[in-house]
Amino acid sequence: MSTKMQIRSSNVEDSSTLLPKDSAQSRSQGGYTKREWPQKLLRFLFFFMLLASGIIMGVVICSHLDRYLDTRSLLYPNFISANSNSSCSICNPKKTEDEDASMMKKAWLRPPSYLMHNMTDKELLWRASMVPIRKEYPFKRVPKVAFMFLTKGPLPFMPLWEKFFHGHEGLYSIYVHSLPNYKLQVSPKSVFYRRQIPSQLAEWGRMSMCDAERRLLANALLDFSNSRFVLLSESCIPIFNFNTVYDYLIESQHSFVSSFDDKGPYGRGRYNPKMEPEVTLSQWRKGSQWFEVDRNLAISIVADNFFYPKFKNYCTPACYVDEHYFPTMLSIRFGSFLANRSVTWVDWSRGGPHPGMFGKADITVEFIGKIRNTQPCTYNNQTCSVCLLFARKFAPNALEPLLHLASEVLGFG
């Protein structure tokens, strides 16, 4: 009996020697046994999985919000630009939902205070072509005239235009399309301050010139209060005061686009038969680049993708597309809405591909009177003596004498 007890006792004592040395030490120091360690590992793995799933969920939410904001940037470009530092409101909350809703409302109803945006031309033209079905406006709408300046760089007659616009805030908007890298340096008090739009290179006689004009129209259409749209160059001047120009354009029943059938080499001679069937020879028109249109025609111009490809592909120099695209397209679709004349005076009497240029020595009271007193024209189906509102082409040195005549002759200043 004692022998068996000794054998059993020795077996129990020797069992400790079957465990690995580290396990024996860990158990003696209060560590984990073989059964306890897998439970700790499972807990760790479970916690890690929860953490990873939370991170993935956050990334997914933010990515969906970014997509939402990208889409919203086309509808509310000013709202997005004002909140560009916070693409994910969960990760970086800056505004309450009420403030966000208020910003989106302002982006629709109020004109842009800063014209720069990151929309492509395709996105811009799509956004500008939207038309509200309801005729009533949810705000007090005062019709405005959009003055669109197409220029390479400086605006030498800016001081004259400043006098022209002075005191008429809320009745006009200004848009400037220049060379892409040109920055208009003006005082924050100037009416031209921050009125440049995102621009691209525009080449004379090529489709890029019409692209620039459509870009101006599209940016101006983002302001629902703009009712009339007039295209001007850096060499243009007003020949009447603001009230006369505003009333003349706002009350007009027609748009002032020159469109006529020139049967000579510089008209029909530029026609390409490949324009058919969209444009036939009998429909081919020529006209002045410097137009004025109402809102409906402006929308039609930026929305057009029917005539545009034909003119881009088959009206290249010596077919100068800026003299044919808009006159032809508008004549085909909206002929009865056109006055078939321009409101911008130009002198072609000297011949050549460019109109006459006038400088300091040309500016007199008689000269301005001669421009104003042209042959009578038709305005709202009645004979009218006021036919022109602007004139070009003037050299920068003409500014000083024009400023002197502004108050006495032009009626402002």
Secondary structure, DSSP 8 states (H G I E B T S, - for coil): -HHHHHHHHHHHHHHGGGS-HHHHHHHHTT---TTHHHHHHHHHHHHHHHHHHHHHHHHHHHHHHHHHHHHHHHH-HHHHHHTTT-S-TTTS--S-HHHHHHHHHHHHHS--SS------HHHHHHHHT---S-SS-SS----EEEEEEE-SS--TTHHHHHHHHTT-TTSEEEEEE--TT------TTSTTTT-B-------TTSHHHHHHHHHHHHHHHTSTTEEEEEEEETT-EESS-HHHHHHHHHT-SSBB---B---STTTGGG--GGGTTTS-GGG--B--S--EEEHHHHHHHHH--SSHHHHHHH--TTS-GGGTHHHHHHHHHHGGGB-SS-SEE---TT-SSS---B-GGG--HHHHHHHHS---EEETTEEES---SEE--B-GGGHHHHHHHIIIIIS--
